[in-house]
């Protein structure tokens, strides 16, 4: 299956757990990550100090955090189409015993 490859060009923190992300096709998404911050890796990003340490990885062109969390640029690009599934997945992560 072929699908477009997107690269994150830049981002801006616009609120708590919210980023405006600009892609190489000149589109932007404003993403509220709060609904998907669950589980072993993404749950750590509920710490706003950690969340705000987000960086743009120059090699893979996506958002990364110091704890190893990242998101596929295609998922970020298509966030409106992905958010429902991502939120459902995050809820299932919360129910898994640690």
C-alpha positions in Angstrom: 0.0 0.0 0.0 1.4 3.3 -1.0 0.8 6.5 1.0 2.4 9.9 1.0 5.4 10.5 3.1 5.1 13.6 5.2 7.8 15.5 7.1 7.3 17.9 10.0 9.0 21.2 9.2 8.2 23.1 12.4 5.9 23.3 15.4 4.8 25.8 18.0 3.4 25.1 21.4 0.0 26.8 21.4 -1.5 25.7 24.8 -1.3 22.9 27.4 -0.7 19.7 25.4 -1.4 21.5 22.2 1.0 22.0 19.2 0.5 23.6 15.8 2.5 21.4 13.4 3.6 22.5 9.9 4.4 19.9 7.3 6.5 19.9 4.1 3.3 20.0 2.0 2.6 23.5 3.6 -0.4 22.2 5.6 -0.8 22.6 9.3 -2.6 20.8 12.1 -3.3 22.1 15.6 -3.2 19.0 17.7 -4.5 18.5 21.3 -2.5 15.5 22.5 -4.2 15.3 25.9 -6.7 12.6 24.9 -3.9 10.2 23.8 -1.5 10.7 26.8 -1.8 7.3 28.3 0.2 4.2 28.6 3.8 3.6 29.5 5.4 6.0 27.1 2.8 8.6 26.2 1.4 8.7 29.7 4.7 10.2 30.9 3.9 13.3 28.7 1.1 14.2 31.1 3.9 15.9 33.0 3.7 19.3 31.2 7.4 20.0 31.8 8.2 16.9 29.9 5.6 17.5 27.2 7.0 21.0 26.6 10.5 19.5 25.9 9.3 18.4 22.5 11.8 18.7 19.7 11.9 18.3 16.0 14.1 15.4 15.1 16.1 16.6 12.1 16.8 13.1 10.8 13.3 11.5 10.8 11.4 14.8 10.6 8.9 14.2 13.4 8.2 15.3 16.9 10.2 13.6 19.7 10.4 13.8 23.4 13.3 13.0 25.8 11.5 9.9 27.1 11.5 8.3 23.6 7.9 9.2 22.7 7.2 10.1 19.1 4.4 10.1 16.5 4.5 9.0 12.9 4.4 12.2 10.8 1.6 10.7 8.7 -0.5 10.3 11.8 0.2 13.9 12.8 -0.6 15.1 9.3 -3.9 13.2 9.2 -4.8 13.9 12.9 -8.5 14.7 12.3 -8.9 11.3 10.7 -6.7 9.5 13.3 -7.7 11.1 16.6 -10.7 8.9 17.3 -8.7 5.7 16.8 -5.8 7.1 18.8 -8.0 8.1 21.7 -9.6 4.6 21.8 -6.2 3.0 21.8 -5.1 5.3 24.6 -8.1 4.3 26.7 -7.2 0.6 26.2 -3.6 1.4 27.4 -5.0 2.9 30.6 -6.8 -0.4 31.5 -3.6 -2.5 31.1 -2.1 -3.2 34.6 1.5 -2.0 34.9 
